[in-house]
Every structure is written in structure tokens, then in C-alpha cells.
Amino acid sequence: MSKKDIVTFLFFCVISAVAIFSGCTTMNSKAITYNPAIVDPDIHVDIYRPEKAFNGTTLFADNHNPNRPRIIEVNMRGEIVWEYVVPDHLKHYNNPGFDVEWLPNNNILFVLPRYGVFEIDRNGKVVWSYLDTKVSHDVDRLPNGNTLVVWGGRDEIGDAQVKEINKAGKIVWAWYAKDHFFKLPYKDIYDQGWTHTNAVTRLPNGNTLISPRNFNFLIEVDPQGVVVRTIGEGLLRYQHDPEVLPNGNILLVNHRRPNSVIEINLNGKIVWQYIMSDPNTWPVRDADRLPNGNTLITGTTKIVEVTPDGEELWQLTLKDITFTREKAAGLGFYKAERIKLHDK
């Protein structure tokens, strides 16, 4: 048995012991709250400046071990405070886009790509689900209780790239790229799907912002699905996770070499940029603007919080773990979000 195998074996022994004494409801629970928090030998925080970082816990999907995909929540020291391990019979539904979202009721919403969308409570109990083989990448709970999901894993021309589902599991709104883009130069594109749509968000004005990755621009559509405008043509390359900021600008990850996080204004000009220089973080696919003005950025092997000046304040990394470029897109971290402590 190698040294790493021994460490891993001891780690899972500790998990079992902690589960017994930490007030878990049952040993068979799919989710565990750790009190005190536990250390995972594969992840660690190697940068932490508490006087400037936005204090809270960080929630994210972790697929660095494809035999044990999970959702974890860590404190600012990188210790695990909560964990949900995907059941064995579903563990291969982890790519593309194992997205996770914290809900105001303290439940967790997530998508298992090519299988369905689930809301679980903190004990791991499924309180809502929507099974659909054509879901991937992104899931958002709307204020009215409906849920937005995208399909871009292997989407075809006839597919709906965005669906809004109500609490009863009925599709109440859908958007089809074919209604607007089945024409040159778009109709013959195909790279892991026709559009490979990877993100959707409902805007304050009622319109919807959509990211068809393969088109290299963003699309804003009205409630009738009509394209209001495209954003970022000539600037974006395989963009991910656009977020509309309070000032109207858009924060997103841009895969035009090198991988970078950019903030663009309504004229499509870059007003802020941060370059992820470590090649092992490829691909970078998530950026969130925090309430204190910092930005939380997620790459495959690293999650980092930076100031507007680019100073790194907090960094969580996979310890001594890297992936080949061929496998990196389906492994490691996908998206992360910082949860304020007083919200819990």
C-alpha cells in the first residue's frame, strides 16, 4: 500500500469516527455535518489574509476523485464543515457541469448532468427533484420558486437549451437556439454539442441572459424568447458563468488565451481583468463578485479570492494533484460560492 493510499484510508476512518460523535442523524445519512470541522489531506488553504478576505464558508462540487464525487462546504481554513457524497449508482453523472447552489432556506440545489436536478436538505434528504437526461452545467432557483436549467452537454439543433421548471416539474418556459440561429455561420457548428450552452440567469428586467459557449458571445432574450441583443462578439472565447453586477457590467470567465476573468461594460469593453497564470487551474469556469468587492474564482485545481487590484487573499488548492489536459475538464472543481456566516 502506497503512502498516499494509507493517508486516504486513515482519512476515511476519521470520517467514520467523526460521523458517530458529531450528532449525525444516522450512519447511513448521505450528508454529514462535521462539528468540529475535519481536515481532508487532498485539499488545503495555502493563502489566507483574514483582514481583507470575505469571511464565510465556501460551497462547491468536488470531483477530483471520480469514484467519489461530492459536494463540500469548507471554512476559511479549508476544513470540511459539511459533505454530501453522490450515491454510488449516480456517481458517473458528474460531467459536464456538476453545478451546486446554496438556497436561502439552507438547502442545496444541484444538477447531475444528463440525469436530473435535486434539492436536498442538510441531512441529504431529497426534498425536490426533476429528472431529465437533457440537463447540464447550470441550475438556478428563481424568486418565484421555479428553477432554471440549461442543456449544453451534447445539445442538438432540435433541443431546448434553456428550460424553466415549476415546483410540480412542469416546463413553463423554454428557449430554443434553433428559432434564431439555425443559419450561417451558426447552424454547422458542433463542439461537444451544437451550442454547448453552459449558463443562464434571469435578469432584473425579466429578460434572460444565456451563454451559448460555441457561439463565443452572450445572448439576452425577452420573456417571449426574442433575442434583444448579443454581447461580447469578437471578444469572448468559450465564455463561462456570466454574472450581471449591480452596476450593469458583466463578470465572466473568458477562455481566450490565457484563461482570464473579465468584467465588461455595456459597450463590451473590458474594465477589469484577472489572469489565472497557473496552467494547472485550466479550465477556469466560475467567477463571483463578493459583497466586499473581491472576486472568488474557481479553476480545476484551485479556488482563489482576489481584490480589485489582483491581490490574492485566500486560496484553496488540491494538494499535489494535477490532471492531464485531456482529463482536466471533467475533474476537480467546477464552481464555488461563498456563503456569509450569518446566513446559516
Backbone hydrogen bonds, N-H to C=O, Kabsch-Sander energy under -0.5 kcal/mol:
donor,donor_aa,acceptor,acceptor_aa,energy
6,I,2,S,-2.1
7,V,3,K,-2.3
8,T,4,K,-2.5
9,F,5,D,-2.6
10,L,6,I,-2.6
11,F,7,V,-2.2
12,F,8,T,-2.1
13,C,9,F,-1.6
14,V,10,L,-2.2
15,I,11,F,-2.2
16,S,12,F,-1.9
17,A,13,C,-2.1
18,V,14,V,-3.1
19,A,15,I,-2.5
20,I,16,S,-1.3
21,F,17,A,-1.4
22,S,18,V,-1.3
24,C,19,A,-0.9
29,S,26,T,-1.2
31,A,123,N,-0.9
32,I,83,E,-2.5
34,Y,32,I,-0.5
34,Y,81,V,-2.2
35,N,33,T,-0.6
38,I,80,I,-2.1
43,I,40,D,-1.3
44,H,317,T,-2.0
45,V,77,R,-0.6
46,D,44,H,-0.6
46,D,315,Q,-1.8
47,I,315,Q,-1.0
49,R,313,L,-2.4
52,K,49,R,-1.9
53,A,49,R,-2.2
55,N,53,A,-0.8
57,T,339,I,-2.2
58,T,74,V,-2.5
59,L,337,E,-2.8
60,F,72,I,-2.4
61,A,335,K,-0.9
62,D,70,R,-3.0
63,N,332,G,-2.5
68,R,65,N,-2.7
70,R,62,D,-2.0
71,I,84,Y,-2.9
72,I,60,F,-2.6
73,E,82,W,-2.4
74,V,58,T,-2.4
75,N,79,E,-2.3
78,G,75,N,-2.2
80,I,38,I,-2.6
81,V,73,E,-3.1
82,W,73,E,-1.4
83,E,32,I,-2.0
84,Y,71,I,-2.7
85,V,30,K,-1.7
86,V,69,P,-2.3
86,V,84,Y,-0.5
90,L,87,P,-2.1
91,K,87,P,-0.7
91,K,88,D,-0.9
93,Y,90,L,-2.1
94,N,92,H,-1.3
99,D,97,G,-1.8
101,E,109,L,-3.2
103,L,107,N,-2.5
106,N,103,L,-2.4
108,I,120,I,-2.5
109,L,101,E,-3.0
110,F,118,F,-2.7
111,V,99,D,-2.0
112,L,116,G,-3.0
114,R,135,V,-2.8
115,Y,112,L,-2.1
116,G,112,L,-2.0
117,V,130,Y,-2.7
118,F,110,F,-2.9
119,E,128,W,-2.9
120,I,108,I,-2.6
121,D,125,K,-2.1
124,G,121,D,-2.1
127,V,119,E,-2.8
127,V,125,K,-0.6
128,W,119,E,-1.4
130,Y,117,V,-2.4
132,D,115,Y,-1.8
135,V,133,T,-0.5
136,S,150,V,-2.8
137,H,96,P,-1.5
138,D,136,S,-2.7
140,D,148,L,-2.4
142,L,140,D,-0.5
142,L,146,N,-3.1
145,G,142,L,-2.1
147,T,165,I,-2.7
148,L,140,D,-3.2
149,V,163,K,-2.5
150,V,136,S,-0.6
150,V,138,D,-1.3
151,W,161,Q,-2.1
159,D,156,E,-1.7
161,Q,159,D,-0.5
161,Q,175,W,-1.7
162,V,175,W,-1.4
163,K,149,V,-2.4
164,E,173,W,-3.0
165,I,147,T,-2.9
165,I,163,K,-0.5
166,N,170,K,-2.6
169,G,166,N,-2.0
172,V,164,E,-2.8
172,V,170,K,-0.6
173,W,164,E,-1.1
175,W,162,V,-2.2
177,A,175,W,-0.5
179,D,176,Y,-1.1
180,H,177,A,-1.8
181,F,177,A,-2.8
182,F,178,K,-0.9
183,K,181,F,-2.3
186,Y,183,K,-1.8
187,K,183,K,-2.1
189,I,186,Y,-1.9
191,D,193,G,-2.7
194,W,155,D,-2.9
198,N,211,S,-2.5
199,A,211,S,-0.6
201,T,209,L,-2.0
203,L,207,N,-3.1
206,G,203,L,-2.0
208,T,221,V,-2.6
209,L,201,T,-3.1
210,I,208,T,-0.5
210,I,219,I,-3.1
211,S,199,A,-2.2
213,R,196,H,-1.0
213,R,211,S,-1.2
214,N,195,T,-2.8
215,F,212,P,-1.8
216,N,212,P,-0.7
216,N,213,R,-1.2
217,F,212,P,-0.7
218,L,231,I,-2.9
219,I,210,I,-2.6
220,E,229,R,-2.7
221,V,208,T,-2.5
221,V,219,I,-0.5
222,D,226,V,-2.3
225,G,222,D,-2.7
228,V,220,E,-3.1
228,V,226,V,-0.5
229,R,220,E,-1.3
231,I,218,L,-2.2
235,L,232,G,-2.2
236,L,216,N,-0.5
236,L,232,G,-2.3
238,Y,213,R,-0.6
240,H,253,V,-2.2
243,E,251,L,-2.6
245,L,243,E,-0.5
245,L,249,N,-3.1
248,G,245,L,-2.4
250,I,264,I,-2.7
251,L,243,E,-3.0
252,L,262,I,-2.5
253,V,240,H,-2.5
254,N,260,S,-3.3
255,H,237,R,-2.3
260,S,254,N,-2.2
261,V,274,Y,-3.1
262,I,252,L,-2.7
262,I,260,S,-0.5
263,E,272,W,-2.6
264,I,250,I,-2.7
265,N,269,K,-2.2
268,G,265,N,-2.2
271,V,263,E,-3.4
272,W,263,E,-1.2
274,Y,261,V,-2.5
276,M,259,N,-1.7
277,S,275,I,-1.1
281,T,278,D,-1.9
282,W,279,P,-1.3
285,R,298,T,-2.0
286,D,298,T,-0.9
288,D,296,L,-2.6
290,L,288,D,-0.6
290,L,294,N,-3.1
293,G,290,L,-2.3
295,T,306,V,-2.5
296,L,288,D,-3.0
297,I,295,T,-0.5
297,I,304,V,-3.1
298,T,286,D,-2.4
299,G,297,I,-0.5
299,G,302,K,-3.5
300,T,281,T,-2.4
303,I,316,L,-2.7
304,V,297,I,-2.5
305,E,314,W,-2.8
306,V,295,T,-2.4
307,T,311,E,-2.0
310,G,307,T,-2.1
313,L,305,E,-2.9
313,L,311,E,-0.6
314,W,305,E,-1.2
315,Q,47,I,-2.2
316,L,303,I,-3.0
317,T,44,H,-2.7
318,L,301,T,-2.0
319,K,42,D,-3.4
319,K,317,T,-0.6
320,D,318,L,-0.6
321,I,318,L,-0.9
327,K,324,T,-1.0
328,A,324,T,-1.9
329,A,325,R,-0.5
330,G,327,K,-1.4
331,L,328,A,-1.6
332,G,63,N,-0.6
333,F,300,T,-2.3
334,Y,61,A,-0.8
337,E,59,L,-2.1
339,I,57,T,-3.6
340,K,338,R,-0.5
341,L,55,N,-0.5
343,D,340,K,-1.7
344,K,341,L,-1.5
